[in-house]
Amino acid sequence: MIEMRQVEKFYGPFHALKGIDFSVTKGEKIVLCGPSGSGKSTLIRCINHLEPIASGEIVVAGHRLSDSQDAVDAVRREVGMVFQQFNLFPHKTVLENCILAPMRVRKLSRAEAEETARKYLERVRIGDQAAKYPAQLSGGQQQRVAIARALCMEPKAMLFDEPTSALDPEMVKEVLDTMVSLARDGMTMICVTHEMGFARQVADRVIFMADGEIVEENAPDAFFSNPRHERSRAFLGEILAHH
């Protein structure tokens, strides 16, 4: 589904990604973790070309990202993205936020787009909020709207970039529960998160990054109970001390 080969990324002189080799098969759930500045968010932002790469190649659902703008557009149609900040349009209702891209990009009629949107708003358990504006919702509800909005494009894979880190603690669970149920439905997912309980519950693989490199990759149980690398051990010690 997603393949990165020898991907290099720089921000000026800063080497953000160093020779990343990484692949995700259909239906796989990957959790990316690591200290701040390790390249996790950069890596997933490269997958849908929000960040261009310096060298290497990325192929998503058969589309090679470097080929053309058409390839980039095709990838963005297939890959949903949910950010730390919800990025909803404040002047549009929840329903309008959800139907915009399907009508514009997928060329659905308004009726079709609304039907799809209502289905996914129900799916994330906020069907009753469709007529409200984002500012009338809690942070947890807004993030669930953002997830529904991504699902309305019927993506083949979903990328989550620290989707709970901007939320108040009491709202984290409702968003993670939504993500867990998506995972159970077989959605291909890559999640950058520090929520280690979520990682244990749904991840097929945990990938630990530091300094722009993949340091360790393992099944969750093995990663948490017996991390192989000194950096992983230090990171886990710190995370677990905070929770």
N, C-alpha and C positions, 0 to 999 in steps of 0.2 A: 504493500500500500504506500509506504513512504520509505525512501532510501536516500541517505546522505553519504557521499563518498569523498573523503579527503577535503572536507569543507573548511575553508579558511575565511576568517572575517576580521577586519581591522576597523577601529575608529581612530583615524589619524594614526599615530604611532602605536596605539594600544592594540595588542593582539587579543581579540575577544574570543575567537574560536580557533583552535589549533588542530588541524588534521582530523576533524570529526568524521568517524565512520559509525553509522547508526542506521538500523532499519527496523521497521514496524510492520508486522503482518496484519492482515485484515482481522478485526475483532480483538486485537491485542490491547491491553491497558498498560500504559507505561507511566510510572511516576518519576519525574526528574527532580532531584533535590541537590542541595549543596549550599555553601555559604554565599552570601551576597556578593555579586560581582563575579560569580564563577562561570557565567555564560549561559545559564539555563534559559532565561527569557529570550536572550539573543537567538539561541538555537531554535526555539519554536517560532520566533518571529521570522526566521529565515525560511521556514517551511512554506509559508504562504507569501513569501517575498515582501513582507513589510520591511525587511532588511535585506538589501542585496549582498551577495557574497563576493569575496575577492577571487577565490578559485575553488576548484572542486565541482561536484555536481549534485543536484537534488532532483529526484524524480518522484512525483506524487501521482498515484493512480494512473500511471502510464504517461504522464505529462512531464517533460524535462523543462525545468523552470527557466533555464537560460535561453531556451529556443526563441521565445517571442513574447510580446505582450499578450497574445492570444493564449499562450500556454499558461501565463500567470493568471489570466482571467479564468481559465478553465479550472486551475487549481483552487482559486478562491471560491468558485462555485461548489467545489467538492469538499472543502475543508472549512468547518465552522470554527470561529475563534471567540473565546470569552476572556475578557481582560480583568485586571484588578479593579480598574474604574469601570463603571457599567457602560459608559459611552452611549447612553440612550439619548434620543432627541427630546429635550425637555418640553418643546412646544407641541409635541405630538402625543396622542394617547398611547397607552400600552398596545392596543390593537394596531394603530397606525404604525407604530415602531416595528411591529412584526410583519406587516404586509408590504412594506416599502420595497425591500430587496426582491422578494419573490415576484412582485409585479414588474419591477424594472428589469431585473436580470433574468429571471426565469420566464418572464412574459405571461404570468398567470393573469387571469381575469380577476377583478376585485372580489367577486363572489368566491372564486376558488381560493384566492389568497386568504380571505377571511375565514373560510372553512378550515384551512390548514392551520392558521394562526390560533383559532379557538381550540382546535385539537391539541396543539402543543402547549397552550396556556393551561388547559386542563391537565395535561401531562405533568406540568411542573406545579400543579395545584394552586394556580392563581387565576382560574377561568373567570372568577367573579370580579376581577380587577380590570377587565379589558377596557372599560371606558374611562379609567382614571389616567391622570398624568403622572410621570415618574416621581415628581416631587411629593405626590400624595402617598407614596409607598415607602415602606421601610427599606433599608439597605439590602436586607435579605430578599425581600420581594423584588427589588430592582434587579438584583443579580439573577434571580430566577426568570425574570422577563428577558434579560440578556441571553440566557441559555435557550429559552423558547424561541427568541428571535433567530438565533443561530440554527436551531433545529428546523425552522420554517423553510430553510433552503434545502432541506433533506440531504444534509452532507454525508459523505462517506466516512469522515473522520472529524473528531472534535479536538481542538487545542484549548487548554485552559492555562492561563498565565496567572498564577497565584490568585485564584478567583475568590478566596475568602479572606485575604490579608487586609482588605480595607473595611471589613465588616466588624461590627460589635460582636463580642464573644457569643452572646446568646443567639445570634443569627447564623453563626457558622454552620451549625448542625443542619438547618433546613436546606442550605445550599449543598452541603456534602451529601445529604440524603437523596437529593435530586440527582446528583452525579453518580451515586451508588446505583440508583435504579436505572440510569442510562447504561451504566457499565453492565448491569445484569441483562439488559436487553441486547447486549452484543455489540454496542457501539465501539468502534476503534477510537481510543482516547490517549492523548498525551497530556499529562497534567504536571505543571510546575507547582509544587506545593510543599509546605512544611507540615501538613497534617498527616502525621505518621500513622495514626489510627486508620485513616482513609487508605493510605498506601498498603497497610497490612490487609485491609479488607478486600480491596479490589485489584491491586496491581498484579500483573503477570510478571513484571520485571521492575526493579527499582534501579535507576541509573543515577550514580552519584558523580557530580561534576565539581571540579575545582580548577581555578586558573585557566579556564577555557578548554579544559580537556575532560574526557570521560575517564574517571579514575577507577571506578568500580561499577560492575553491572551484575545483578544477582536476583534470584527469587526473593520476595520480601522476607520470608522467615529466616533465610540464610543471612540476608543483609542485616537484619535487625539483631539476630542472636549472635552472629559471628562475622562482623565486618572484617574484611581481609586487610584493609589499608589503614594506615595510621590516621590519614586525613578523615576517612569515614568514621573511625572510632571517635575522634575528637568532635566531629560534627554531631554525631548521634548523642554523645555525652552532653553536649550543650543543649540540643533540642529537648532531650528527655528531662534535663534539669529544669527547663522552663515550663514543662507541662505537668 
